[in-house]
Amino acid sequence: MRRYLEQDATRALSPTGGFLSAFSYSLNPYLGCSFGDGGGCPFCYVRTLPVAHIDGGRWGSWVIAKRNLPQLLERELSALQQNGKLADSTIFMSSATDPYQGMERRMKLTRAALALFADYPPRRLLLQTRSPMVERDIDLLVRLGSHVIVSLTLETDDETVRRRLTPTSPSVARRIATAKRLRQAGIFVQLAISPMLPNRAVRFAQLVAGCADRVIVDTYVDGDGSGGRRSRALGIPQLYKRLGYEGWFEQGAEHDLIAAMRSRLGQERVLFSRDGFNAL
Ligand code: SF4
């Protein structure tokens, strides 16, 4: 059973670095994550971080909304503006959850944050999600204009793979439709193939060609922040073996996909791992 809670937070923006070295802050309107069939996505490295143990329940079975986030964020953005730092600020939303949790329908914390960013635009806001719910906020994303990049995660083109590995995530077709709608509204759309799951390279490239301004390909080994150690600890190689996906975990498994994507979209629109996520 899932638990949905509300709490007050002490701040909205957290200084960041490491893998996200181009970003000044991360913003997580929620703690926990309800994607992933009560256990979270099998590859979710967040479950290995201290934040995954705040509630005490199993990762993927609880979500805590930071109910005072709008008040905190307005105060912090106003202070950044007064200090002359807002125009240089770069914000990643969100690094340890998806900002479009089911709870967002009721809490509207992500929407409130976007409205504040439209009033206090940073240099760049990267909004990363796998949820079609982002379409609800197209009006605010249009207001943000060149200050925002929407990064939609789409780990594979293969529905069978998606159903086997992340069965409660939105379908490939639904996410492609969202990317198209955002792009038609003039919003810069990045497709984050992160982590890359088993796929059909040429077909995948055909699928995304018309609906992304940019594609980032990331792998377990390059993208989990530990050279693949975290993903190994999560049992991904064993899971792949059970499912008959041997070889897809290994370094270099991404080469065919990158080549197909570059051939279809052009070299400069297909970026890799950390360099890609930090290309603002
Ligand atoms: S949606 Fe993201 S944060 Fe949530 S369980 Fe999956 S990988 Fe983790």
Residues whose N, C-alpha, C, O or C-beta is under 5 A from the ligand:
A	BS01	SF4	C33 F35 G36 G40 C41 C44 V46 A96 T97 D98
